Amino acid sequence: MSQQTVPNYGGQAVIEGVMFGGKTVTVTAVRTKNQEIEYFEAPRTEYTWVKPLKKIPILRGLVGLIEASANGAKHLNFASERYSMDSDEEVTESPSKLTLILGVAVVGVLSFLFGKFVFTLVPVFLADFLLGKWVPDGTPQTIAEGIIKIILLLAYITAIAQAPIIKRLFQYHGAEHKVINAFEKGLELTVKNVQSTSTLHYRCGSSFLIFSVIVGVVIYSLFDYQSLTERVVQRIVLLPLVIGVSYEVLQITNKLRDIPVLRYLGYPGLWLQKITTREPDDSQVEVAIASFLKMRELDEKHVQEKMATTG
């Protein structure tokens, strides 16, 4: 199965499970306390006016991110509520709602815009406050700002990863990638085959995070500012452009991943994934496979129903 003929399916880890999105439906599978697998299915709604926007370079990245956030919110709520139900039945330490949200935001797109907004502005103030006397304005300050962003991002992920539930979330993140990798290689989706693949993938949202920092440094360096206030406003105004260009960079690195030398362009994202993914156990891989197969089954069923209706 060549890469060109394989659909670019996407997914994300949720609490004790994995969500996968198809052309017509999104499906989440979670492991319950009694070791059964429960599903949550939702049709993938797309407004007619959105389709043309998703064909425009740069703009399509921002549109896709917003759409993914809207489609994924229900699944994240389902997984969190199902986990809370199981936790209430047990005498165990239950993580805070904030911990769950912060962890999911790393591996998915929910709250990404808010998170990106915060991680864009905080480094501006830190760079100006801590380094303003020694680092001149313009490109040097922008580079310092980017370095601070990376430090904050790594510190943030490392801190929340200490929670046991987030460690498991990162394992499910690895399981999601393994399933996609196995599918794209044309392997039968058995636990053994899926486990033989990598937990890293070029299209991961974690890669998007690091690329947005790098792209931001380049774009912000092209514009001058006369004051801290102007710098802050400039960052806010240019944020959609940074997100859109970062999406294009992510897609380009994915297309170049099988080309020697050029494949290294995607390595910054893969390095970050070494933190946001963990090797899953067989039970977690089983959940990811179940979610993916259910999504494919419902997608095919929808296509057949549409053909029968139009035929």
Order of alpha helices (4+ residues) and beta strands (2+ residues): beta-beta-beta-beta-alpha-alpha-alpha-alpha-alpha-alpha-alpha-alpha-alpha-alpha-alpha
